[in-house]
Amino acid sequence: MTDSVTPAIFDGHNDVLLKLHRAGGLMASESFVTGRDGAIDLPTAKAGGFGGGFFAVYVPSPVDLDFKFEEMSKPKYDLPLPEPIDWEDAFPVVMAQAAILFDLEKRGALTVCRTAHEIEGALADGRIAAIFHIEGAEAIDPDLHTLEVLYQAGLRSIGPVWSRETIFGHGVPFRYPSAPDTGDGLTDHGLRLVKRCNELGIMVDLSHLNEAGFWDVARHSTKPLVATHSNAHAICPHSRNLTDKQLAAIRESDGMVGLNFAVAFLRDDGRMLADVPLAQMLKHLDHLIEHLGEDRVGFGSDYDGAVVPEELTSCAALPQLRQAMTKHGYDDALITKLCHKNWLRVLKKTWGT
């Protein structure tokens, strides 16, 4: 039976490493253990039954957040994408955030997992299971040497882009209303990246890729198609969300979608306003389950990186999400799949371990 903190929720995306990086780097790691002003830390994870997930390493662009939030609160918007970031600038930021991840492991706050079996073990022991994920491949060189080294360090998931252009492909802008078909897809470098990730056992994340890039991955990848934190375009016609045709391709590949908690991708009107009822999340879940099947849907909160519904501002509030799913009519077996079993299934199929 489900209760307030079980089954554990394994989550497709968070940005806590960026927040700790900005708060002082390794000097801020202790705040994850003792408690911090944010969505995820050790105390709130225990309180909410947060079992872990994809810990994103992300190189930020200079962005006027006040302008971004103001624009995305309007009925229509089309934010200009930031300029590309050079490898020389991206690499040290990625190293710094990866160092925070491994420092958290040294402190006993989490376990960096390289196989699905290791995730299962961490969940069983009540330890936070962390996947080393990179969102936007700016720190990967054209010869993919960096990819090889980072894989040996524990990298198991990567998104070729975070919206802005990289040498590997093109992302979607923050635009509403808009289809995800916004430009060119993967470059030749991007196709080689996908191939090498398939060979190594690094999951390729489709979230933030535009539609052309999505179909490039679908044509060339031998692994399940996975979008770690994306929603249903049929409900919220935002450029970041997935069309039913894309969902059909993900289902055909036996892949996975993690429901994004970011309010601009949840609301029918695409606005960045936090007064979003849990019923709206369930509306997306119902649509994703209808189009993907109940074995291919999970969560991808975007915690510490997005404005989320008022009822779920921290992972300590996750019991409310479990309760909402129960009241909605989801049975215990389905809730367990959504919370973590589906992620474990697709990772085993992607990684082979």
N, C-alpha and C positions, 0 to 999 in steps of 0.2 A: 504494500500500500504506500502511496505517496504521503509525505507529511510536509511540514513547513520547510525543511532543508534537504529533503531527498525526493527524488533522485538528484545526485549532483549534476550541476549544469556545466558542461564543457562548451566553451564559447569560441566562435570563429574569429573574433577580432577584438583587441583592445590596444590602446595607445599609452599605457601606463609608463612604458620605458621613455617615451618622449617627455612626458610630464616630469619624471624623475631627472632626466637629463637637463631640462630647463630649470629644475629646482636646485641644482648643484651637483648632479652626476652621482658619483660613488658616495659623496658626502650625504646625499639624500636617501640612499638605500635603506638606512635604518628606519626612516619614516614609513616604509612599506611594511615593516615588521611591527612597529608600535602603533601605527595609525597616522593617516595623512588626510589632507583636504582633497579628496578625489573620490572616484567611483570604486576603485579596487585597492585593497590592501589586505594584509593577513587577517586582522580582526573582522572586517566586513565580509571577507570570503567565508570565514567560519560561520558567521551569523546568518549568511544567506544561502549556504550550500553551494558556493561557487567552487567548482572542482578544478578549474584551470581553463586553458585554451591557447589560442595563437597570440603570442606576445609580439606585437609588431615593432620592427625597427624602421623608423621613418625619418627622412631628411626633410625638414620643413623649409618652405619658401617664405621670404618676407611677405607677410599678408597683413593688411589692415583689418583686424577681426571685427572692429565696430562697423566698418563699411560692409564687410561680408554678411554679418548678421542682419544689418539693416536691409540690405538688398534681398536676402533670402527670406525676409519676413513679408515681402511684397507679393501681390498676386501673380506677377510674372517677373522673371529675372534671367539674366545671362551673364554670369561673372567671367571676366577675362581670365584665361589660364596663366599661371605664373611662367616665367621663362625657364627653360631647361637648366639643370644643375650639372656642372662638370664633375667628372669622376674625382678629380683632385680635391674638390670641395666636399663631395658626398662621402668619400671613403672614411675620413677621420670621424665624422659624425656617426656613421654606422659602427665603427669600432668602439666608440665611446658608449653607445647604447647597448651594444652586445656585451660590453664589459659590465654594465649594470646588471644585465640579465644573469650573467654568471656569478656576479657578486651576491645577488639575491639567493642563488643556489648555495653558495658558500655559507650564507647566514642561516640556511635551513628554512628559508621562506617558501621555496618552491623547488621542483625537480625539473630540469631540462630533459625532455623526453625525445628520443630519436626513433622509437618504434611504438606501434600501437600497444604492444604488450607492456611497455614501460608506462604508458598512460593508464592502462588498466590497473597496474600495480599501485601507482600513485593514488588513483581514485579509491582503491580498496583500502589503502593505508591512511586516507584522509589528508594526503599531501597535495598541494597545488601542482598540477601537471602543466608544464609550459612547453609550447612548441616555439622554437626560434624561427620567426617569420620576418621577411623583408617586404615592405610595402613600397614598391617603386625601386627599380633595379639600377639606379644611378651609380651605385658603388661597384657594379659589375663591369669589368673591362671588356672590350670587344673580343679578346681572345679567351674570355671566360676563366682566366686563371684565378681571379678572385672567387668565382663560384666554387671552384674545386677546393680552395682553402677553407672557405666558409662552410662547405658541406662537411669537411673533416671536423670543423669546430662544432657542428650540430645543426646547421641550417637545414630545415626540412620543408620549407614552404616559401614561395616568392611570388609577388605580383610584378609583372614586367613594367607596369606603370602605376603611378598614383596620378591619375588625371593629366598632369602635365606631360609633355613629350619627353621620351628618352630615346637613346640610340636603338632601342628594341621595339618601340611602337608608340601608339597614340592613345591617350585616354579620353574620357568623356568630360566635358565641362560641367560646371554646376549650373544647369539650365532647366527652367520649368516654364511652360510645358515643352517637352522635347522628346523625340525618339532618341535611342542610344546610337543611331546611325549618324555620326557626326564628322566622319572623315576617314582618312587612311587607316589601315590596320597595322599588322606587324611588319617590321623591316626584315631584311635578310638576317641581320644580327638577331632579331627576335625569334625567327624560325630556328636558328641554331641554338638559342637559349632554351626553347621548348624541347628540342630534341635531346639536349644534354641533361636537362632536368628529368626527362623521362628515363634516361639511362641511369642517372644517379639515384633516382627515387626522391626527387624534390617535387612537391606538389606545386602546380602552376595555378595561381589564384586569378580568376577572371574578373573579380570586382575591380572597378575603375577602368577596365579596358572598354574601348568603344565597340560597337557592334561588329565592325569589320575585323577588328582584332580578335573578338570572340570567335568569329567563324574561321579565322586563320588557325587559332588553337584547335578548334573542333576538327578541322581537316587534317592537321598534322600531328596532334598528340595521340599517343597510344593509351593514355590514362583517362580515368573518369574526369569529366568536366566539373569544376568546383568553383563556386562563387562564395567566398567566406562571409561576406556581409553585403547582401543585396536583397531587394524586395521586388514586388510584383508591379510591373509597369501598367497592367490592366487596371489596377486600383489607384496608383499614383503615377501619372505619366511624366516622370522625371527622367532625365537622361541617364541617371545612375541606375535605374531599375531595369529589370529583365522582362523582355516581351514573352508572350506565350510561346512563340516559335523558339526562342532561346531556351525556355524551360523544357520544351519537348526534346531539344538536343541534349540537354543535361540528363533528362530521364533516359534517353536512348543510350547514353554512355554509362549509365548507372552511377551518376555523379551526385552532387549535393549542393544545396543552397542554405546559407545561414541567414536567418532573418535579422536585418539591421534595425536597431532601436532608434536610429537617428530620425527625428520627427519630420524633417523635410522629405524623407523617402517613405514615410508612413502615411502622412496625411493625404487625403484626396486632393487638397488644394496645393500641396507641395511647399507649404510655408514653414519656416523655422520658428514655430511656436510650440511651446512645451505642453499645452493643455490638450494632450492626446490621451483618450481613454484606452484602457487595455483592450477593449472591444475592437479597436482599430487594428491592433497587432494581431488579434485572433482572426480578423478579416483577411489579413495577408497570409497568415498561417493556413487558413482554410483553402485559399486559392493555391498556395504552393503545394499543399498536400493533394489537392485535386489534380494538379498538373504534373506533379513529380512522383506521387505515391508517398505513403507514410514512412518509407525507409530512406528518403532522400532529402529530408528537411530537418534543420536544427536552428541554432541561434548564432548570431554574429553581432554582438551588441554594439560594437564601436565605443564601448565605455572609455572614458577619459579622452575621447577624441571627437565627441559630438554632443549636441543638445538632445537629450533623451526625454521620454515622457516623465511628467512630474512624479508619478507613482513609482518610478524605477530609477531614481537618480543615483543609486549606489547598488552594488551587488548585495548589500544587506537586505534590499527590498525584493530580492528574487522570489521569496516565498509567496508574494502577492501574485506573481506571474504563474506559479504552479497552481495556486488556488483558482485563478481565473481560468486556466485550462481545464481544471476539474469541473468547475461550474458550467463551462461551455459544453461539456459532454465528452471530452477526451478521456479515455480509460487509462488505467495505470500503465499498461503496456505501451500505448502510444506516447504518453508523457515521457516515459523512460527513453524511448527512441529519440524523441525530440531533444531531450536534455543532454544525452551523451552517446547513446548506442549508435545512432546514425553516423556521428563523426568517427567513432571507432571503426565502423564498417568500411567507410570510404577511405580512411587512412590505411587500413590493412590492405585494401585493394590497390591503393596508390603506391604505398611504400613496400608492400610485399612482406612486412614483418609486423 
